[in-house]
Structures are given as C-alpha cells and as structure tokens.
Amino acid sequence: MGMPFSGLMNRKNQLSKIMKLRGEQKKLAQQTISYQDGDIEIEVSGDFKIKKLVVNGQEEKRLQKALNEALKRAQKVVAKQSQALLGELLGM
C-alpha cells in the first residue's frame, strides 16, 4: 500500500526545502571573496573555486588548477558522506 497523505506532504516539504537550499547555494557561488597577504592575492568564489591566484605579481594558473582539482575531489568525498548521513537522518 502507498504512503499516507501526511507522509507525502512531509516529503514534499522536504523537497521544497532542498530546492530552496540549492537556490541559495547558487547565489552564494556567484559571490567572490578576495584575500591578499603581502605578495599573494587570491580570489575564491562562493562555491570554493579559486578564480585567481597571484604570487609575486605572477598569475599561477598551474597551481590554481591543481588546487581547484584537489578542492573538487575533497568536496566530492564530503558530499558523498553527507548524503549518506542525510539519508540516515531522513530514514531513506
């Protein structure tokens, strides 16, 4: 037999909250945060991507690419673990 109506409404509310959160994440991703310390300049987007990395006046594209790849891999691991935890919390 199917899920009771109240259960469906709870799922709908949860989905609505998740969709709202994703919208907020997209807004945050568009922000840029800048940091400078002496001869080092860094610009990072709200989704943790390094947009600019300058050391001693030289743009360091190779280092920027390597750091972004490392961050991307770390985010995937964290997302996978968070998803499993969220599934447990929601009883999925």
C-alpha positions in Angstrom: 0.0 0.0 0.0 1.1 3.6 -0.7 2.4 6.2 1.7 -0.2 8.0 3.8 -1.1 11.5 2.7 0.7 13.1 5.6 3.9 11.2 4.7 3.6 12.5 1.1 3.2 16.1 2.4 6.3 15.7 4.6 8.3 14.5 1.6 7.0 17.4 -0.5 8.0 19.9 2.2 11.5 18.3 2.5 11.9 18.5 -1.3 10.8 22.2 -1.2 13.4 23.0 1.4 16.1 21.2 -0.5 15.2 23.1 -3.7 15.3 26.4 -1.8 18.7 25.5 -0.3 20.0 24.7 -3.8 18.9 28.2 -5.0 20.7 29.8 -2.1 23.8 27.8 -2.9 23.7 29.1 -6.5 23.6 32.7 -5.2 26.5 32.1 -2.9 28.5 30.5 -5.7 28.3 33.8 -7.6 30.0 35.7 -4.9 33.7 36.4 -5.0 35.9 36.7 -1.9 39.3 38.3 -2.2 42.2 37.9 0.1 45.7 39.5 0.0 48.7 38.9 2.2 51.8 40.6 1.1 52.6 39.5 -2.4 49.9 36.8 -2.6 46.4 37.6 -4.0 43.6 35.1 -4.1 40.0 35.3 -5.4 37.7 32.5 -4.4 34.1 32.0 -5.5 31.3 31.1 -3.0 31.4 27.6 -4.3 35.1 27.3 -3.2 36.7 27.6 -6.7 39.9 29.6 -6.9 39.3 32.2 -9.6 42.6 34.0 -9.4 45.9 33.2 -7.7 48.8 35.7 -8.0 52.1 35.2 -6.3 54.9 37.9 -6.6 52.9 39.6 -9.4 52.7 36.4 -11.4 49.4 34.6 -12.1 49.8 31.0 -11.1 47.4 29.2 -13.4 49.0 25.7 -12.9 48.9 26.0 -9.1 45.3 27.4 -9.3 44.3 24.4 -11.5 45.9 21.9 -9.1 44.3 23.5 -6.0 40.9 23.6 -7.7 41.1 19.9 -8.6 42.1 19.0 -5.0 39.2 21.0 -3.6 36.8 19.4 -6.1 37.9 15.9 -5.0 37.6 16.8 -1.4 34.1 18.3 -2.0 33.0 15.0 -3.7 34.1 12.9 -0.7 32.4 15.3 1.7 29.2 15.4 -0.4 29.1 11.6 -0.6 29.5 11.2 3.2 27.0 14.0 3.9 24.5 12.4 1.5 24.8 9.1 3.4 24.3 10.8 6.7 21.4 12.8 5.5 19.8 9.6 4.2 20.1 8.0 7.6 18.6 11.1 9.3 15.7 11.1 6.9 15.2 7.4 7.2 15.8 6.8 3.5 
